Amino acid sequence: MQDKERNTKLAKARKKLFGSLSRAVRSKKVFWAMEQVPREQFVPPDARDMAYLDIPLAIGDGQTISQPYMVAMMTESLQLQPRDRVLEVGTGSGYQSAILAELLPQGQLVTVELVPVLRERAQCILNGLGYTNIVIESAGETIGCPARAPYDAIIVTAAAP
């Protein structure tokens, strides 16, 4: 598929997804933040054509990028303020991290990831998109990141024991 054709297809799928989400997402701030983040950047190249379907997608290492509707609902429930410090447990692809960062223009997101390859990939994508209010840490023996506490909100986007 040609780049122009692929971009047109992605734009149509994006418009359809956000049309659907506009009826479900109550927070205008969350909806705006989700519109700012190019989900296709956070999925493997062979899944980019499916980036704007409202489904979770495999990102490697047995992990997934969450369904956009779930990302919206979880993000809305945080009721974030622009200056908040937030802990995200489970960076994964970095998609949720980017949305949270959009909502924290004067705040900070600390996100932890257990899988090194996912952490490194997310770091590259987030840096490439210009996010400067995100700190990615390696998840260690302690779930979370107590060294950077306190937090105004905590979101767990990873499976946990």
N, C-alpha and C positions, 0 to 999 in steps of 0.2 A: 504494500500500500504506500502511495506517495505521501510525503510529509504534509502537503497541503490538504490532501484528502483525509489523512489521519487527524489533523488539527480541526478540520470541519466536523468530523465525526465526534471528536472529543468535546468540541464546543456545544454541539447538539445534546450530547449525553449530559454534559454539565448543566445546561439550561433545564433539562428535564428533571435532573436530580434536585436542583435548587427550587424548582417549581413545586416539587413534591414536599421538600423539607420546609418550604415557606408556610405550609399549612400545619406543620407539626411543631416547629420551633417557635416558642413564645418569645424568647429573648432576642430583640433586634441586634444587640451587641454580639451574641453568639453567632447568629446568622451572618452578620457582617464579617466576623472573624473567619468563619468557615469559607466564605466567598473569597477571602484574601489568599487562602492557602491552596496552591496547585497540587491536588491529591495525586495526580499522575507522577509527580516527582518522587513520591514515597513508595511506589510499587515497582517491582521488577519490570524491566523493559517489555517482556513478553506478556505482561498483564496490563499494560498501559491502556489498551483499548477498553478495559473493563473498569478503569479507575473511577468512573462516575456512576457505576451501578451501586445501588444501596445494599451492598453485601460486603462481608469481610473477604479479604483476599490474602492468599499466602504470600509471605515476604521472605521465606527461607527459614531454615533451622527449626521447622515445626511451628513457626509463629505466624500470626496474621495481623494485618492492619484492620482495625475495627470497622464495622458498618457505619457509614456516616450518620445515620439516625441515632445509633448508640453513642457516638462521639458527641453529638449535639445534646442528647439527654443528660449524659454524664457531666458535660461542661456546664450546662444550665444549672444543674443541681449545686454547683460550687458557689454560685452567686458572687463571682469575683469582683474585686475593686481594682482599679488601675495600679495601685501601689502594693498590692498583696505579694507575699512570698509564698510560693506554692511548691509542694513536693509531689512529683509524679513517680509512682513506682511502676516501672515497666516502660521504658522509652520505645522499644520496638522499632518501628520505621521512623519515628519522629513526627508523624502526622499530628497526633494529639498534642504533642509538645509545641508544634508551630501554632496551632490554634490557641492554646493557652498563652503562648508568648504574645500573640496579637492582642489579647485581652489584658496584658500586664505591661503597658508601655513604660510605666515608671517602676514596675515591680521586677520580680525575678522568679524564674522557674528553675528548680533543681530537679533533675530527672535522673533516675538510676536504671541501669540495664545490666542484667546478668550475662547475656550472650555477647562476647567481645565483638564478633563480626557485625552484629546488629548495631551495637553501640558506635562502632567506628563509622559504619555506613550512615547512620542517623546524624552523627557529628558532621560529616562531609556535606550532607544535604542541607542541614540547618545553617551551617556556615556559608554555603554557597547561596542560600536565599537571604543572607544578611542578618540573621537573628543574633543579637548581641546580649540579650537578657536571659539566655539559657545556659545553665551549667550542667553538663552531662558527667555523671559519676559512674564508676563501676559498682555494681551491686555486690556486696560482700556477704560476710556471715550474718550481718545485721540487716534485716529488711528495712529499707529506708536510707536516710542519711542524717543521723543525729548530729553529726559534726557541723552541719549548716543550719540547724534548727535555731529559732522556732519558725513555724510555718502558720500562715493564716488558713490554709486549706491543704488537704492531702487527697490525691486521687490515685486509686490503684487500677491500673489498666493491664496488669499482668496476672496470669494464673499464679496462685500462691498456695503453699502447703497448708 
